């Protein structure tokens, strides 16, 4: 949940010029939960501040794999977390 919140917050802050859309997709298999966030822009410059710029590192620490594809027209963040048996 925290990694998803971070990815969506980044999309809102950096990737939605002029109020563009954000797409959130969630999929699961028997052993993994996958999340994908797409936005309509490219990452902007980091904003200064002592508590800024830690989002990607936080997501890396929380998930089992992370794919970040920045682009001029869109940015895609996809990650997965293995599910443990109940």
PyMOL commands that set and color helices and strands:
alter all, ss='L'
color gray80, all
select helices_A, chain A and resi 2-14+17-19+55-62
alter helices_A, ss='H'
color red, helices_A
select strands_A, chain A and resi 22-28+32-39+65-69+75-82
alter strands_A, ss='S'
color yellow, strands_A
deselect
rebuild
show_as cartoon
